[in-house]
C-alpha cells in the first residue's frame, strides 16, 4: 500500500512530462508538414550540378 503512495504521484508526473513534451513539439512546428519530406526524394535536382559538371570544359565531351 505504501508503494502506491509513491507510484501514483510519480506516474502523474511522468504523464505530465510527456504531455509537456508533446505540446512543446506541436508548438515548435515538428508536425507542421508531414507530406513534403516523403515527396522530396522525387524532386529533380539535376539542374544543380556540381562545380565543373554540365559546363563545356573543352575536353570533347558534350
N, CA, C and O atoms as CSV, one atom per row, in Angstrom:
chain,resi,resn,atom,element,x,y,z
A,1,UNK,N,N,0.817,-1.196,0.000
A,1,UNK,CA,C,0.000,0.000,0.000
A,1,UNK,C,C,0.864,1.264,0.000
A,1,UNK,O,O,0.544,2.254,-0.658
A,2,UNK,N,N,1.976,1.204,0.761
A,2,UNK,CA,C,2.843,2.367,0.816
A,2,UNK,C,C,3.482,2.642,-0.542
A,2,UNK,O,O,3.815,3.784,-0.859
A,3,UNK,N,N,3.649,1.606,-1.331
A,3,UNK,CA,C,4.249,1.762,-2.659
A,3,UNK,C,C,3.344,2.586,-3.566
A,3,UNK,O,O,3.829,3.345,-4.404
A,4,UNK,N,N,2.049,2.442,-3.406
A,4,UNK,CA,C,1.107,3.223,-4.212
A,4,UNK,C,C,1.215,4.713,-3.936
A,4,UNK,O,O,0.987,5.528,-4.829
A,5,UNK,N,N,1.559,5.073,-2.709
A,5,UNK,CA,C,1.709,6.496,-2.377
A,5,UNK,C,C,2.909,7.111,-3.100
A,5,UNK,O,O,2.994,8.331,-3.239
A,6,UNK,N,N,3.815,6.281,-3.550
A,6,UNK,CA,C,4.965,6.764,-4.322
A,6,UNK,C,C,4.699,6.647,-5.814
A,6,UNK,O,O,5.004,7.568,-6.573
A,7,UNK,N,N,4.133,5.526,-6.242
A,7,UNK,CA,C,3.960,5.266,-7.668
A,7,UNK,C,C,2.891,6.142,-8.321
A,7,UNK,O,O,3.060,6.551,-9.470
A,8,UNK,N,N,1.823,6.432,-7.636
A,8,UNK,CA,C,0.760,7.255,-8.235
A,8,UNK,C,C,1.238,8.678,-8.511
A,8,UNK,O,O,1.029,9.163,-9.623
A,9,UNK,N,N,1.866,9.373,-7.564
A,9,UNK,CA,C,2.383,10.707,-7.902
A,9,UNK,C,C,3.490,10.661,-8.971
A,9,UNK,O,O,3.575,11.563,-9.805
A,10,UNK,N,N,4.325,9.635,-8.953
A,10,UNK,CA,C,5.353,9.511,-9.987
A,10,UNK,C,C,4.739,9.310,-11.363
A,10,UNK,O,O,5.214,9.879,-12.346
A,11,UNK,N,N,3.694,8.510,-11.438
A,11,UNK,CA,C,3.057,8.291,-12.736
A,11,UNK,C,C,2.353,9.558,-13.224
A,11,UNK,O,O,2.331,9.831,-14.424
A,12,UNK,N,N,1.783,10.326,-12.308
A,12,UNK,CA,C,1.156,11.591,-12.700
A,12,UNK,C,C,2.211,12.565,-13.210
A,12,UNK,O,O,1.982,13.253,-14.204
A,13,UNK,N,N,3.359,12.633,-12.548
A,13,UNK,CA,C,4.456,13.481,-13.022
A,13,UNK,C,C,4.970,13.015,-14.382
A,13,UNK,O,O,5.281,13.835,-15.246
A,14,UNK,N,N,5.056,11.720,-14.570
A,14,UNK,CA,C,5.526,11.146,-15.837
A,14,UNK,C,C,4.571,11.512,-16.974
A,14,UNK,O,O,5.016,11.936,-18.040
A,15,UNK,N,N,3.285,11.354,-16.759
A,15,UNK,CA,C,2.284,11.695,-17.776
A,15,UNK,C,C,2.299,13.198,-18.050
A,15,UNK,O,O,2.162,13.621,-19.197
A,16,UNK,N,N,2.460,13.992,-17.018
A,16,UNK,CA,C,2.544,15.434,-17.198
A,16,UNK,C,C,3.771,15.835,-18.010
A,16,UNK,O,O,3.700,16.734,-18.847
A,17,UNK,N,N,4.892,15.168,-17.763
A,17,UNK,CA,C,6.099,15.439,-18.544
A,17,UNK,C,C,5.939,15.075,-20.003
A,17,UNK,O,O,6.387,15.809,-20.884
A,18,UNK,N,N,5.305,13.950,-20.263
A,18,UNK,CA,C,5.066,13.536,-21.649
A,18,UNK,C,C,4.117,14.518,-22.338
A,18,UNK,O,O,4.325,14.872,-23.499
A,19,UNK,N,N,3.085,14.953,-21.632
A,19,UNK,CA,C,2.152,15.927,-22.211
A,19,UNK,C,C,2.862,17.249,-22.506
A,19,UNK,O,O,2.598,17.874,-23.532
A,20,UNK,N,N,3.760,17.679,-21.615
A,20,UNK,CA,C,4.506,18.917,-21.842
A,20,UNK,C,C,5.410,18.779,-23.061
A,20,UNK,O,O,5.506,19.711,-23.859
A,21,UNK,N,N,6.072,17.638,-23.222
A,21,UNK,CA,C,6.923,17.417,-24.397
A,21,UNK,C,C,6.105,17.396,-25.686
A,21,UNK,O,O,6.536,17.929,-26.708
A,22,UNK,N,N,4.939,16.786,-25.636
A,22,UNK,CA,C,4.082,16.747,-26.814
A,22,UNK,C,C,3.611,18.145,-27.198
A,22,UNK,O,O,3.631,18.505,-28.375
A,23,UNK,N,N,3.192,18.924,-26.224
A,23,UNK,CA,C,2.759,20.290,-26.511
A,23,UNK,C,C,3.914,21.134,-27.045
A,23,UNK,O,O,3.720,21.940,-27.955
A,24,UNK,N,N,5.113,20.956,-26.489
A,24,UNK,CA,C,6.273,21.687,-26.993
A,24,UNK,C,C,6.558,21.317,-28.446
A,24,UNK,O,O,6.845,22.193,-29.262
A,25,UNK,N,N,6.481,20.028,-28.777
A,25,UNK,CA,C,6.746,19.585,-30.147
A,25,UNK,C,C,5.712,20.153,-31.117
A,25,UNK,O,O,6.055,20.544,-32.233
A,26,UNK,N,N,4.471,20.197,-30.704
A,26,UNK,CA,C,3.419,20.739,-31.572
A,26,UNK,C,C,3.611,22.234,-31.772
A,26,UNK,O,O,3.493,22.728,-32.894
A,27,UNK,N,N,3.903,22.956,-30.705
A,27,UNK,CA,C,4.072,24.414,-30.807
A,27,UNK,C,C,5.335,24.804,-31.553
A,27,UNK,O,O,5.380,25.876,-32.157
A,28,UNK,N,N,6.367,23.960,-31.529
A,28,UNK,CA,C,7.614,24.312,-32.210
A,28,UNK,C,C,7.582,23.931,-33.685
A,28,UNK,O,O,8.546,24.189,-34.405
A,29,UNK,N,N,6.494,23.323,-34.146
A,29,UNK,CA,C,6.340,23.056,-35.569
A,29,UNK,C,C,6.860,21.707,-36.024
A,29,UNK,O,O,7.115,21.529,-37.216
A,30,UNK,N,N,7.023,20.768,-35.142
A,30,UNK,CA,C,7.541,19.465,-35.521
A,30,UNK,C,C,6.573,18.692,-36.412
A,30,UNK,O,O,7.000,17.848,-37.200
A,31,UNK,N,N,5.287,18.967,-36.299
A,31,UNK,CA,C,4.287,18.222,-37.052
A,31,UNK,C,C,3.608,19.071,-38.121
A,31,UNK,O,O,2.513,18.729,-38.565
A,32,UNK,N,N,4.230,20.171,-38.544
A,32,UNK,CA,C,3.599,21.070,-39.496
A,32,UNK,C,C,3.443,20.456,-40.878
A,32,UNK,O,O,2.347,20.471,-41.438
A,33,UNK,N,N,4.516,19.920,-41.435
A,33,UNK,CA,C,4.471,19.419,-42.808
A,33,UNK,C,C,4.879,17.959,-42.832
A,33,UNK,O,O,6.068,17.642,-42.799
A,34,UNK,N,N,3.908,17.079,-42.891
A,34,UNK,CA,C,4.190,15.648,-42.881
A,34,UNK,C,C,4.323,15.082,-44.293
A,34,UNK,O,O,4.820,13.968,-44.454
A,35,UNK,N,N,3.894,15.817,-45.320
A,35,UNK,CA,C,3.890,15.303,-46.681
A,35,UNK,C,C,5.175,15.622,-47.447
A,35,UNK,O,O,5.633,14.791,-48.232
A,36,UNK,N,N,5.763,16.791,-47.246
A,36,UNK,CA,C,6.904,17.225,-48.056
A,36,UNK,C,C,8.113,16.290,-47.946
A,36,UNK,O,O,8.681,15.953,-48.985
A,37,UNK,N,N,8.539,15.852,-46.772
A,37,UNK,CA,C,9.732,15.011,-46.718
A,37,UNK,C,C,9.610,13.720,-47.528
A,37,UNK,O,O,10.600,13.259,-48.096
A,38,UNK,N,N,8.430,13.139,-47.590
A,38,UNK,CA,C,8.311,11.889,-48.326
A,38,UNK,C,C,8.306,12.119,-49.839
A,38,UNK,O,O,8.578,11.196,-50.607
A,39,UNK,N,N,7.992,13.363,-50.277
A,39,UNK,CA,C,7.979,13.660,-51.703
A,39,UNK,C,C,9.264,14.322,-52.177
A,39,UNK,O,O,9.491,14.412,-53.384
A,40,UNK,N,N,10.110,14.789,-51.265
A,40,UNK,CA,C,11.343,15.461,-51.657
A,40,UNK,C,C,12.281,14.540,-52.419
A,40,UNK,O,O,13.071,15.009,-53.239
A,41,UNK,N,N,12.212,13.261,-52.171
A,41,UNK,CA,C,13.105,12.325,-52.836
A,41,UNK,C,C,12.837,12.282,-54.339
A,41,UNK,O,O,13.722,11.927,-55.117
A,42,UNK,N,N,11.624,12.640,-54.748
A,42,UNK,CA,C,11.272,12.592,-56.159
A,42,UNK,C,C,11.566,13.889,-56.909
A,42,UNK,O,O,11.449,13.939,-58.133
A,43,UNK,N,N,11.950,14.938,-56.178
A,43,UNK,CA,C,12.239,16.202,-56.829
A,43,UNK,C,C,13.523,16.080,-57.641
A,43,UNK,O,O,14.492,15.456,-57.208
A,44,UNK,N,N,13.512,16.681,-58.814
A,44,UNK,CA,C,14.659,16.601,-59.704
A,44,UNK,C,C,15.651,17.693,-59.344
A,44,UNK,O,O,15.350,18.881,-59.463
A,45,UNK,N,N,16.829,17.291,-58.905
A,45,UNK,CA,C,17.829,18.282,-58.565
A,45,UNK,C,C,19.034,18.196,-59.504
A,45,UNK,O,O,20.147,18.558,-59.123
A,46,UNK,N,N,18.809,17.713,-60.740
A,46,UNK,CA,C,19.887,17.647,-61.722
A,46,UNK,C,C,20.311,19.028,-62.191
A,46,UNK,O,O,21.439,19.203,-62.652
A,47,UNK,N,N,19.426,20.013,-62.082
A,47,UNK,CA,C,19.772,21.358,-62.537
A,47,UNK,C,C,20.799,22.014,-61.616
A,47,UNK,O,O,21.419,23.009,-61.994
A,48,UNK,N,N,20.986,21.466,-60.407
A,48,UNK,CA,C,22.008,21.979,-59.506
A,48,UNK,C,C,23.247,21.093,-59.611
A,48,UNK,O,O,23.566,20.343,-58.689
A,49,UNK,N,N,23.931,21.189,-60.734
A,49,UNK,CA,C,25.098,20.347,-60.971
A,49,UNK,C,C,26.268,20.816,-60.119
A,49,UNK,O,O,26.369,21.990,-59.761
A,50,UNK,N,N,27.135,19.886,-59.808
A,50,UNK,CA,C,28.329,20.205,-59.035
A,50,UNK,C,C,29.248,21.087,-59.874
A,50,UNK,O,O,29.166,21.070,-61.102
A,51,UNK,N,N,30.109,21.847,-59.237
A,51,UNK,CA,C,31.033,22.702,-59.991
A,51,UNK,C,C,31.873,21.874,-60.961
A,51,UNK,O,O,32.448,20.848,-60.596
A,52,UNK,N,N,31.928,22.345,-62.199
A,52,UNK,CA,C,32.700,21.638,-63.210
A,52,UNK,C,C,31.869,20.682,-64.029
A,52,UNK,O,O,32.311,20.244,-65.092
A,53,UNK,N,N,30.684,20.344,-63.572
A,53,UNK,CA,C,29.820,19.451,-64.325
A,53,UNK,C,C,28.794,20.277,-65.079
A,53,UNK,O,O,28.341,21.316,-64.599
A,54,UNK,N,N,28.441,19.815,-66.238
A,54,UNK,CA,C,27.421,20.483,-67.024
A,54,UNK,C,C,27.935,21.690,-67.758
A,54,UNK,O,O,27.160,22.377,-68.423
A,55,UNK,N,N,29.202,21.971,-67.662
A,55,UNK,CA,C,29.784,23.084,-68.386
A,55,UNK,C,C,30.714,22.534,-69.438
A,55,UNK,O,O,31.227,21.421,-69.321
A,56,UNK,N,N,30.925,23.336,-70.475
A,56,UNK,CA,C,31.843,22.925,-71.527
A,56,UNK,C,C,33.265,23.128,-71.031
A,56,UNK,O,O,33.741,24.256,-70.902
A,57,UNK,N,N,33.941,22.002,-70.751
A,57,UNK,CA,C,35.296,22.063,-70.238
A,57,UNK,C,C,36.334,21.997,-71.337
A,57,UNK,O,O,37.529,22.133,-71.073
A,58,UNK,N,N,35.891,21.790,-72.571
A,58,UNK,CA,C,36.813,21.745,-73.686
A,58,UNK,C,C,37.518,20.410,-73.832
A,58,UNK,O,O,38.552,20.330,-74.495
A,59,UNK,N,N,36.973,19.349,-73.221
A,59,UNK,CA,C,37.621,18.043,-73.341
A,59,UNK,C,C,36.953,17.173,-74.392
A,59,UNK,O,O,37.285,15.995,-74.519
A,60,UNK,N,N,36.027,17.728,-75.137
A,60,UNK,CA,C,35.419,17.000,-76.240
A,60,UNK,C,C,34.138,16.290,-75.856
A,60,UNK,O,O,33.452,15.763,-76.731
A,61,UNK,N,N,33.797,16.257,-74.601
A,61,UNK,CA,C,32.547,15.605,-74.180
A,61,UNK,C,C,31.433,16.623,-74.165
A,61,UNK,O,O,31.631,17.782,-73.803
A,62,UNK,N,N,30.250,16.172,-74.566
A,62,UNK,CA,C,29.119,17.102,-74.601
A,62,UNK,C,C,28.223,16.868,-73.420
A,62,UNK,O,O,27.211,17.552,-73.268
